[in-house]
Amino acid sequence: MSADFFEHAAADFIHSFLPHHEPGLYAITCYCNAPIAEASRGLYGHPWRDIRALADAHTASLVEQAAIDVLVDLSGPTRGNRQLAF
């Protein structure tokens, strides 16, 4: 979960591992709290969830419904974080 998937220093880190996982072992879903260009949806074949307009409780509910085992906060306390959803 991040607001920094694009045009941010953290994006280099995020994009360094997204294309290099073994899909048979686990799945990645990106919860994005930033504007998503249509061309970026499904980047590297991973599903993207646009959570910008969602309340924290609704975001938490979506994560729970998706049965996410490990949720990683890639924003920390920076702008656009969704710490209350965690």
C-alpha positions as CSV (number, residue, x, y, z in Angstrom):
1,M,0.0,0.0,0.0
2,S,1.5,3.3,-1.1
3,A,0.9,6.8,-2.4
4,D,4.4,6.6,-3.9
5,F,4.2,4.1,-6.7
6,F,5.1,6.7,-9.3
7,E,7.4,9.8,-9.5
8,H,8.9,9.4,-6.0
9,A,12.2,8.2,-4.7
10,A,10.5,5.1,-3.2
11,A,9.2,4.2,-6.6
12,D,12.6,2.9,-7.7
13,F,12.6,0.5,-4.7
14,I,9.1,-0.7,-5.3
15,H,9.6,-1.2,-9.0
16,S,12.8,-3.1,-8.4
17,F,11.0,-6.1,-6.9
18,L,7.5,-6.1,-8.5
19,P,8.6,-7.9,-11.7
20,H,10.8,-10.4,-10.0
21,H,8.6,-12.7,-7.9
22,E,7.4,-16.2,-8.5
23,P,3.7,-16.0,-9.1
24,G,3.1,-19.6,-8.2
25,L,4.4,-18.9,-4.6
26,Y,2.5,-15.8,-3.8
27,A,0.4,-13.0,-5.3
28,I,0.9,-9.2,-5.1
29,T,-1.9,-6.7,-5.0
30,C,-1.0,-3.0,-5.1
31,Y,-3.3,-0.7,-3.1
32,C,-2.6,2.7,-4.5
33,N,-3.4,6.0,-2.8
34,A,-2.2,8.2,-5.7
35,P,-3.6,8.9,-9.2
36,I,-3.1,5.9,-11.4
37,A,-2.7,6.4,-15.1
38,E,-4.6,3.9,-17.1
39,A,-1.3,2.7,-18.7
40,S,0.0,1.8,-15.2
41,R,-3.0,-0.3,-14.1
42,G,-1.9,-3.9,-13.8
43,L,1.8,-3.0,-14.0
44,Y,3.9,-6.1,-14.2
45,G,0.7,-8.2,-14.2
46,H,-0.3,-7.4,-10.6
47,P,-3.8,-6.1,-9.8
48,W,-4.1,-2.6,-8.6
49,R,-6.7,-1.2,-6.3
50,D,-7.3,2.6,-6.4
51,I,-8.0,3.5,-2.8
52,R,-7.7,7.3,-3.1
53,A,-11.4,8.1,-2.6
54,L,-12.0,5.4,0.1
55,A,-12.3,5.9,3.8
56,D,-9.7,4.1,5.9
57,A,-12.3,1.7,7.2
58,H,-13.5,0.9,3.7
59,T,-9.9,0.3,2.6
60,A,-9.3,-2.0,5.6
61,S,-12.5,-3.9,4.7
62,L,-11.3,-4.4,1.1
63,V,-8.0,-5.8,2.3
64,E,-9.8,-8.1,4.7
65,Q,-12.2,-9.3,2.0
66,A,-9.2,-10.0,-0.3
67,A,-7.7,-12.2,2.4
68,I,-4.4,-10.4,2.2
69,D,-1.9,-12.3,4.5
70,V,0.9,-9.7,4.6
71,L,0.1,-6.0,4.1
72,V,3.2,-3.8,3.6
73,D,3.1,-0.1,4.3
74,L,5.4,1.6,1.7
75,S,4.5,5.1,2.7
76,G,5.2,5.2,6.4
77,P,4.4,8.6,7.9
78,T,4.8,10.4,4.6
79,R,2.1,12.3,2.6
80,G,-0.7,10.1,1.4
81,N,-0.2,7.4,4.0
82,R,-3.1,5.1,5.0
83,Q,-1.8,4.1,8.4
84,L,-5.3,4.2,9.9
85,A,-6.3,1.5,7.4
86,F,-3.7,-0.8,8.9
